[in-house]
């Protein structure tokens, strides 16, 4: 053998070099990935908010034999339950054959995505046009939300206690909404500002109408016409906005991207691209050894606080109920448990390569990305997984032929981010982040790979089934 071939063989054996998933998996597996993506796109069009997603997954859970969790009931191996936390987060659970003292296996993803929330008193009129005032939710580039079609989702609790569900702008026959922007001809001063200052938070106002209620003189006739239309459709008055949760999201549909249809563009891949395969994985496992949980949570984009976020105690209380059923102390169960914190990472973008460190970035089409730690500048605000747990997860993925890679979120001094991992780690659970690389993360229209999405499903399923 020539020296050149020896070097090449050694490099192949000893170097770490992630490959394109299509070089590793079969054509049959690639077809499965494409089929999996079709159902995912349907979900993305029908679960744009955390409330809609919870409803979607509970309906699907029921079809798969899940029943609502009853803490006073005794369950046996193979039983499947769901716990609905205030309609904004949900836990899916399948009871295993092993004793609860051996711990549980958890995949945890979040359902909320960056968006615009209506202010408590949002409706106003100016220059004979009606608007909604908003307060942005999560980390956004404000300029990206102007001049795109928007839809309105959420609930209104009327003065008499009745709940009204709202979804306007998704059906082809619905009206849509928009935030206007300044034309280039008059934007010389605007374009001198930094990108973060070009559009202010207080100018993210939604245009919702322009026709007055009547021709006679008087003020706020356009506003009156809008609230009259809403009263006729939903039976609400302006004061009912005070007890509402209404969200403005992009009206885009999930679509294939590229001539080869290898990618998917949609609003909310972060983090529904992990939530969906995590849920599908637990639906695909019938008789696990360990008790397994998929936690689909809320409020991650604003720090996981609140009683539907994972910085609250609802997961701990649920596991405490499981421990009680098995006659164990909750802390013993938690200390023996493991978790895949299912969250995305930023895919390397060659157009903006200067923010990434190429050897430690994640790449589209190279499989799920393991993020050993998140945080920012000195690993602040993170859970740093142990080498032992990292080793266990990589052995599992390799054994199951799941395509994976390692990744950090940008260069050390440039940025960073957080996930729910640290809140689960604080319960004394072994946890590591595993998810899908995303292009244009936190934009109104993000991009992911179909192969990476399918590898996420394979990874979560392997985790649930692994001894």
C-alpha positions as CSV (number, residue, x, y, z in Angstrom):
1,X,0.0,0.0,0.0
2,X,1.3,3.4,-0.9
3,X,2.2,6.0,1.8
4,X,-0.5,8.2,0.4
5,X,-3.2,5.5,0.8
6,X,-1.9,4.8,4.4
7,X,-2.3,8.5,5.3
8,X,-5.7,8.6,3.8
9,X,-6.8,5.5,5.7
10,X,-5.4,6.8,8.9
11,X,-7.2,10.1,8.5
12,X,-10.4,8.3,7.8
13,X,-10.0,6.2,10.9
14,X,-8.7,8.9,13.3
15,X,-10.1,12.2,12.3
16,X,-13.5,13.6,13.2
17,X,-15.3,14.6,10.0
18,X,-19.1,14.7,9.9
19,X,-20.6,13.7,6.6
20,X,-23.7,14.6,4.7
21,X,-26.5,12.4,5.9
22,X,-27.2,11.2,2.3
23,X,-23.7,9.6,2.2
24,X,-24.5,7.5,5.2
25,X,-28.2,6.5,5.1
26,X,-29.9,4.5,2.3
27,X,-32.2,5.8,-0.4
28,X,-35.0,4.0,1.3
29,X,-34.3,5.9,4.6
30,X,-34.2,9.2,2.6
31,X,-37.7,8.4,1.3
32,X,-38.9,7.8,4.8
33,X,-37.4,11.2,5.8
34,X,-39.4,12.9,2.9
35,X,-42.6,11.1,4.0
36,X,-42.0,12.2,7.6
37,X,-41.6,15.8,6.5
38,X,-45.0,15.9,4.8
39,X,-46.8,15.2,8.1
40,X,-44.5,17.7,9.8
41,X,-45.5,20.4,7.4
42,X,-49.2,19.8,8.1
43,X,-48.5,20.2,11.8
44,X,-46.6,23.4,11.2
45,X,-49.6,24.9,9.4
46,X,-52.0,23.9,12.2
47,X,-49.9,24.4,15.4
48,X,-48.4,27.8,15.1
49,X,-49.0,28.8,18.7
50,X,-48.4,26.8,22.0
51,X,-52.1,26.5,22.6
52,X,-52.8,25.1,19.1
53,X,-49.8,22.7,19.4
54,X,-51.0,21.4,22.7
55,X,-54.5,20.8,21.3
56,X,-52.9,19.1,18.2
57,X,-50.7,16.7,20.3
58,X,-53.5,15.8,22.7
59,X,-55.8,14.9,19.9
60,X,-53.1,12.8,18.3
61,X,-52.3,11.2,21.7
62,X,-55.9,10.2,22.2
63,X,-55.9,8.5,18.8
64,X,-52.8,6.6,19.9
65,X,-54.6,5.3,23.0
66,X,-53.5,7.9,25.6
67,X,-55.8,8.9,28.4
68,X,-55.8,11.9,30.7
69,X,-53.5,11.4,33.7
70,X,-55.2,10.7,37.0
71,X,-52.8,10.9,40.0
72,X,-55.2,8.8,42.1
73,X,-55.0,5.9,39.7
74,X,-52.5,3.0,39.6
75,X,-50.9,2.4,36.2
76,X,-49.1,-0.6,34.8
77,X,-46.5,-1.1,32.1
78,X,-47.7,-0.1,28.7
79,X,-50.3,2.4,29.9
80,X,-50.2,5.7,28.1
81,X,-51.3,9.0,29.6
82,X,-51.0,12.8,29.0
83,X,-51.0,15.7,31.4
84,X,-52.4,19.0,30.1
85,X,-50.9,22.0,31.9
86,X,-53.4,24.9,31.4
87,X,-53.7,24.3,27.7
88,X,-50.2,25.6,27.0
89,X,-47.9,22.7,27.8
90,X,-48.3,19.0,27.8
91,X,-46.5,15.9,29.1
92,X,-46.9,12.6,27.2
93,X,-46.0,9.5,29.2
94,X,-45.7,5.7,28.6
95,X,-45.2,3.5,31.6
96,X,-42.3,1.1,31.4
97,X,-41.6,-2.4,32.8
98,X,-38.7,-1.3,35.0
99,X,-39.4,0.0,38.5
100,X,-39.8,3.8,38.7
101,X,-36.8,3.9,41.1
102,X,-34.6,3.3,38.0
103,X,-35.6,6.7,36.8
104,X,-37.4,8.0,33.7
105,X,-36.3,9.0,30.3
106,X,-37.3,12.5,29.2
107,X,-37.3,14.4,25.9
108,X,-38.2,18.1,26.5
109,X,-38.9,20.6,23.7
110,X,-40.7,24.0,23.7
111,X,-43.8,24.9,21.7
112,X,-43.5,28.7,21.8
113,X,-41.7,30.7,19.1
114,X,-40.8,34.4,18.7
115,X,-43.9,36.4,17.8
116,X,-45.9,39.6,18.5
117,X,-48.4,39.7,21.4
118,X,-51.3,42.2,21.4
119,X,-51.1,44.6,24.3
120,X,-53.9,44.4,26.9
121,X,-55.6,47.5,25.4
122,X,-54.5,47.2,21.7
123,X,-57.2,48.8,19.5
124,X,-56.8,52.4,18.3
125,X,-57.4,54.6,15.3
126,X,-55.0,57.1,13.6
127,X,-55.5,59.0,10.3
128,X,-58.7,57.0,9.7
129,X,-56.9,53.7,9.9
130,X,-57.4,51.1,12.7
131,X,-54.5,49.3,14.4
132,X,-53.5,46.8,17.1
133,X,-50.6,47.7,19.4
134,X,-48.2,44.9,20.1
135,X,-45.5,43.8,22.5
136,X,-42.9,41.5,20.9
137,X,-42.3,38.1,22.5
138,X,-38.8,36.6,22.5
139,X,-35.8,37.6,20.6
140,X,-36.6,39.1,17.2
141,X,-35.1,41.4,14.6
142,X,-38.0,43.9,14.5
143,X,-37.4,45.0,10.9
144,X,-38.1,41.4,9.7
145,X,-41.8,41.7,10.9
146,X,-42.7,44.6,8.6
147,X,-44.4,44.2,5.2
148,X,-45.2,40.5,5.6
149,X,-48.6,38.8,5.8
150,X,-49.7,38.2,9.4
151,X,-52.4,36.2,11.1
152,X,-54.1,36.5,14.5
153,X,-54.4,33.5,16.9
154,X,-55.4,33.1,20.5
155,X,-58.2,33.2,23.1
156,X,-60.4,35.8,24.5
157,X,-62.1,35.3,27.9
158,X,-65.3,37.4,27.9
159,X,-66.7,39.3,30.9
160,X,-69.2,36.5,31.5
161,X,-66.4,33.8,31.5
162,X,-67.0,32.4,28.0
163,X,-63.9,31.4,26.1
164,X,-63.6,32.5,22.5
165,X,-61.0,31.0,20.3
166,X,-59.6,33.1,17.5
167,X,-57.7,32.2,14.3
168,X,-57.8,34.7,11.5
169,X,-55.5,34.8,8.5
170,X,-54.7,31.1,7.9
171,X,-57.7,30.1,5.7
172,X,-57.5,31.2,2.1
173,X,-60.7,33.1,2.5
174,X,-59.6,35.0,5.6
175,X,-58.3,38.5,5.7
176,X,-54.7,39.0,6.8
177,X,-52.9,41.7,8.6
178,X,-49.6,43.7,8.1
179,X,-47.2,46.1,9.7
180,X,-46.4,48.8,7.2
181,X,-42.9,50.1,6.5
182,X,-41.5,53.3,5.1
183,X,-40.8,53.6,1.3
184,X,-37.1,53.9,0.3
185,X,-37.8,57.3,-1.3
186,X,-38.5,58.8,2.2
187,X,-36.3,56.5,4.4
188,X,-33.0,58.3,4.2
189,X,-33.0,59.0,7.9
190,X,-34.4,55.6,8.8
191,X,-31.6,53.8,6.9
192,X,-28.9,55.8,8.7
193,X,-30.0,54.1,12.0
194,X,-28.6,50.7,13.0
195,X,-30.7,47.7,12.1
196,X,-31.8,47.3,15.7
197,X,-33.0,51.0,15.7
198,X,-34.6,51.1,12.3
199,X,-37.9,49.8,13.6
200,X,-38.9,50.5,17.2
201,X,-40.9,48.2,19.3
202,X,-43.7,50.8,19.6
203,X,-44.0,51.1,15.9
204,X,-44.8,47.3,15.4
205,X,-48.5,48.2,15.1
206,X,-50.8,45.9,13.0
207,X,-52.9,47.5,10.3
208,X,-56.4,46.0,10.7
209,X,-58.9,48.2,8.8
210,X,-59.7,51.5,7.1
211,X,-63.5,51.8,6.6
212,X,-65.6,54.0,8.9
213,X,-68.8,52.8,10.5
214,X,-70.8,55.7,9.0
215,X,-70.4,58.7,6.7
216,X,-71.4,61.3,9.2
217,X,-68.8,63.3,11.1
218,X,-67.3,62.0,14.3
219,X,-64.1,60.5,15.7
220,X,-62.9,56.9,15.8
221,X,-65.5,55.7,13.3
222,X,-63.0,53.2,11.8
223,X,-62.2,51.8,15.3
224,X,-66.0,51.6,15.9
225,X,-66.5,49.7,12.7
226,X,-63.8,47.2,13.6
227,X,-65.1,46.5,17.1
228,X,-68.6,46.2,15.8
229,X,-67.4,43.5,13.3
230,X,-65.7,41.7,16.2
231,X,-68.8,42.0,18.3
232,X,-70.9,40.5,15.6
233,X,-68.5,37.6,15.0
234,X,-67.3,36.9,18.6
235,X,-69.7,38.8,20.9
236,X,-66.9,40.8,22.4
237,X,-66.5,44.4,23.5
238,X,-63.3,46.4,23.7
239,X,-62.9,45.6,27.4
240,X,-62.6,41.9,26.6
241,X,-59.2,42.4,25.2
242,X,-58.1,42.9,28.8
243,X,-58.6,39.2,29.4
244,X,-57.2,37.9,26.2
245,X,-54.1,36.2,24.9
246,X,-53.8,37.1,21.3
247,X,-50.7,36.4,19.2
248,X,-49.6,37.8,15.8
249,X,-47.6,35.2,13.8
250,X,-46.6,35.1,10.1
251,X,-49.3,33.8,7.8
252,X,-46.8,31.8,5.7
253,X,-47.4,28.1,5.0
254,X,-44.7,25.5,5.4
255,X,-43.2,24.8,2.0
256,X,-40.4,22.8,0.4
257,X,-37.4,24.9,-0.3
258,X,-35.0,24.3,-3.2
259,X,-35.2,22.6,-6.6
260,X,-34.4,19.3,-4.9
261,X,-37.1,19.9,-2.2
262,X,-34.5,18.9,0.5
263,X,-35.4,21.8,2.9
264,X,-38.5,23.1,4.6
265,X,-39.3,26.8,5.1
266,X,-41.8,27.7,7.8
267,X,-42.5,29.9,10.8
268,X,-41.6,28.4,14.2
269,X,-39.1,25.6,13.4
270,X,-37.5,26.8,16.7
271,X,-38.5,24.7,18.5
272,X,-41.4,22.8,16.8
273,X,-38.8,21.0,14.6
274,X,-37.8,19.2,17.9
275,X,-41.2,19.1,19.5
276,X,-42.8,17.2,16.6
277,X,-40.2,14.4,16.3
278,X,-40.0,14.1,20.1
279,X,-43.8,13.5,20.2
280,X,-43.8,11.2,17.2
281,X,-41.0,9.2,18.9
282,X,-43.0,8.5,22.0
283,X,-46.1,7.7,19.9
284,X,-43.9,5.1,18.1
285,X,-42.8,3.3,21.3
286,X,-45.4,0.8,22.7
287,X,-43.7,-1.2,25.6
288,X,-40.6,0.6,26.8
289,X,-38.3,-0.7,29.5
290,X,-38.0,2.7,31.3
291,X,-41.0,4.9,31.8
292,X,-40.7,7.6,29.1
293,X,-41.8,11.2,28.9
294,X,-42.1,13.8,26.2
295,X,-42.5,17.2,27.7
296,X,-43.7,19.9,25.3
297,X,-43.4,23.2,27.2
298,X,-44.1,26.9,27.0
299,X,-42.3,30.2,27.7
300,X,-38.7,29.1,26.7
301,X,-38.3,32.1,24.4
302,X,-38.8,34.4,27.4
303,X,-36.7,32.5,30.0
304,X,-39.0,29.5,30.8
305,X,-40.6,31.4,33.7
306,X,-44.3,31.2,34.5
307,X,-46.4,28.1,35.5
308,X,-46.3,26.7,32.0
309,X,-42.5,27.0,31.6
310,X,-39.9,24.5,32.7
311,X,-38.6,26.9,35.4
312,X,-41.8,26.1,37.2
313,X,-42.4,22.9,39.1
314,X,-45.0,21.1,37.0
315,X,-42.6,18.5,35.6
316,X,-41.2,17.9,39.1
317,X,-44.7,17.5,40.5
318,X,-45.7,15.0,37.7
319,X,-42.6,12.9,38.4
320,X,-43.4,13.1,42.1
321,X,-46.8,11.6,41.3
322,X,-45.1,8.8,39.4
323,X,-42.7,8.2,42.3
324,X,-45.6,8.1,44.8
325,X,-47.4,5.4,42.6
326,X,-44.2,3.3,42.8
327,X,-43.6,3.9,46.5
328,X,-40.4,5.9,45.9
329,X,-39.1,9.2,46.9
330,X,-39.3,11.8,44.1
331,X,-35.7,12.8,44.4
332,X,-34.5,9.3,44.0
333,X,-36.4,9.0,40.7
334,X,-35.2,12.3,39.4
335,X,-31.6,11.6,40.4
336,X,-31.7,8.3,38.3
337,X,-33.3,10.0,35.3
338,X,-32.0,11.1,31.9
339,X,-33.1,13.8,29.5
340,X,-32.5,15.0,26.0
341,X,-33.2,18.7,26.0
342,X,-34.7,18.9,22.5
343,X,-33.7,22.3,21.1
344,X,-32.3,23.7,17.9
345,X,-28.9,25.1,17.2
346,X,-27.8,27.7,14.6
347,X,-26.8,26.0,11.3
348,X,-23.6,27.3,9.7
349,X,-24.5,29.8,7.0
350,X,-21.6,30.5,4.6
351,X,-23.1,33.9,3.8
352,X,-22.5,34.9,7.4
353,X,-19.6,32.7,8.2
354,X,-17.7,35.2,10.3
355,X,-20.0,34.6,13.4
356,X,-19.3,30.9,13.5
357,X,-16.2,28.8,14.3
358,X,-16.4,26.2,11.5
359,X,-14.9,23.3,13.4
360,X,-17.5,23.5,16.1
361,X,-20.5,24.7,14.2
362,X,-23.5,22.6,13.1
363,X,-24.3,22.1,9.5
364,X,-27.5,21.5,7.5
365,X,-27.9,17.8,6.4
366,X,-25.3,16.4,8.8
367,X,-27.9,15.1,11.2
368,X,-29.0,16.0,14.6
369,X,-26.7,18.3,16.6
370,X,-25.5,17.6,20.1
371,X,-24.9,20.8,22.0
372,X,-22.9,19.9,25.1
373,X,-23.4,23.3,26.6
374,X,-25.2,26.5,25.6
375,X,-25.0,29.8,27.5
376,X,-23.0,32.9,26.5
377,X,-19.5,34.2,27.0
378,X,-17.9,31.9,29.5
379,X,-20.7,29.4,29.5
380,X,-22.9,31.7,31.5
381,X,-26.5,30.4,32.1
382,X,-26.1,26.9,30.9
383,X,-26.0,23.2,31.8
384,X,-22.7,21.7,30.7
385,X,-23.3,17.9,30.2
386,X,-20.8,15.5,31.7
387,X,-18.3,13.7,29.5
388,X,-19.8,10.4,30.8
389,X,-23.4,11.3,29.6
390,X,-22.0,12.7,26.4
391,X,-20.2,9.4,25.8
392,X,-23.4,7.4,26.6
393,X,-25.5,9.4,24.1
394,X,-22.9,9.2,21.3
395,X,-22.6,5.4,21.7
396,X,-26.3,5.1,21.5
397,X,-26.6,7.2,18.4
398,X,-23.7,5.3,16.7
399,X,-25.3,1.9,17.6
400,X,-28.6,2.9,16.0
401,X,-26.9,4.5,12.9
402,X,-28.4,7.9,13.7
403,X,-26.5,10.7,11.8
404,X,-25.2,13.3,14.3
405,X,-22.8,16.1,14.8
406,X,-21.5,18.4,17.5
407,X,-22.1,22.1,17.6
408,X,-21.8,25.4,19.5
409,X,-23.9,28.5,19.0
410,X,-21.5,30.9,17.4
411,X,-18.0,32.1,18.3
412,X,-17.2,32.4,22.0
413,X,-17.3,36.2,22.3
414,X,-20.1,36.9,19.8
415,X,-23.3,35.5,21.3
416,X,-24.8,32.4,22.7
417,X,-28.2,31.2,23.9
418,X,-30.1,29.1,26.3
419,X,-32.4,26.1,26.4
420,X,-34.5,24.3,29.0
421,X,-31.6,22.0,29.8
422,X,-30.4,23.9,32.9
423,X,-33.8,23.8,34.6
424,X,-34.0,20.0,34.2
425,X,-30.4,19.6,35.3
426,X,-31.2,21.6,38.4
427,X,-33.5,18.7,39.3
428,X,-30.4,16.4,39.4
429,X,-31.2,14.9,36.1
430,X,-28.5,14.0,33.5
431,X,-29.3,16.2,30.5
432,X,-27.8,17.2,27.1
433,X,-29.1,19.3,24.3
434,X,-30.0,17.4,21.0
435,X,-31.8,19.0,18.2
436,X,-32.0,20.2,14.6
437,X,-29.8,22.8,12.9
438,X,-31.8,25.9,11.7
439,X,-31.0,28.6,9.2
440,X,-32.4,32.1,9.8
441,X,-33.3,31.1,13.4
442,X,-35.8,33.5,15.1
443,X,-36.8,35.0,11.7
444,X,-40.4,34.9,10.6
445,X,-39.5,32.2,8.1
446,X,-36.8,29.7,9.1
447,X,-35.2,26.8,7.2
448,X,-34.4,23.2,8.2
449,X,-33.3,20.0,6.4
450,X,-35.7,17.1,6.0
451,X,-32.9,14.6,6.7
452,X,-32.0,16.4,10.0
453,X,-35.7,16.4,11.0
454,X,-36.0,12.6,10.5
455,X,-32.7,12.0,12.3
456,X,-34.2,13.8,15.3
457,X,-37.1,11.4,15.3
458,X,-34.7,8.5,15.1
459,X,-32.6,9.9,17.9
460,X,-35.5,10.4,20.3
461,X,-36.9,7.0,19.5
462,X,-33.5,5.3,20.1
463,X,-33.2,7.2,23.4
464,X,-36.6,5.9,24.6
465,X,-35.9,2.3,23.6
466,X,-32.2,2.2,24.7
467,X,-31.4,0.1,27.8
